[in-house]
Amino acid sequence: MVALCGPLGAGKTSFARGLAEGLGVSPEAVASPTFVIASEYELPGGRRLAHVDLYRLRGVAELEAAGFLDLLDSETVVVVEWADRFPEALPSDHLELRIERPPGQAAAARRVLHARATGTSSRAVLTRWQRALDAPEPEPLDTPEHGGPV
């Protein structure tokens, strides 16, 4: 699961489109699911991508009634916009991405992305991603800034 957080216009849907494209889905097919709550896309190899938007939901019960728990299986990559609205609904192991627009920057300006792994699987994904970007190695999960041991 990829939990996207950030203000309106930060680029959450754009990130979801890029993720979809990287997984083999046409980015043009991906739209913000604000009014339908979730959209699903077939991926090569029989897996699927679920794109979920929590913006208009009023609570976890409404999210669960919409079938959110049914998306949480090993064959589905789940990307959730506005994930910080209901953090208690997220699995304990997820990749949190906070997207920010630097102050004073135009809407088309580059974004700042803060990534945090919350468990073993998300940590492995983040490490692979950082290596692919040739970024510095992430800090261990048992540091205070990562919330302590997993």
HELIX and SHEET records of a PDB file:
HELIX    1   1 LYS A   12  GLY A   22  1                                  11    
HELIX    2   2 PRO A   27  ALA A   29  5                                   3    
HELIX    3   3 PRO A   44  GLY A   46  5                                   3    
HELIX    4   4 VAL A   60  ALA A   65  1                                   6    
HELIX    5   5 PHE A   68  LEU A   71  5                                   4    
HELIX    6   6 ALA A   83  ARG A   85  5                                   3    
HELIX    7   7 PRO A   87  ALA A   89  5                                   3    
HELIX    8   8 THR A  120  ALA A  132  1                                  13    
HELIX    9   9 PRO A  144  HIS A  146  5                                   3    
SHEET    1   A 6 ALA A  38  GLU A  42  0                                        
SHEET    2   A 6 ARG A  48  ASP A  53 -1                                        
SHEET    3   A 6 THR A  76  GLU A  81  1                                        
SHEET    4   A 6 VAL A   2  CYS A   5  1                                        
SHEET    5   A 6 LEU A  95  GLU A 100  1                                        
SHEET    6   A 6 VAL A 112  ALA A 117 -1                                        
END                                                                             
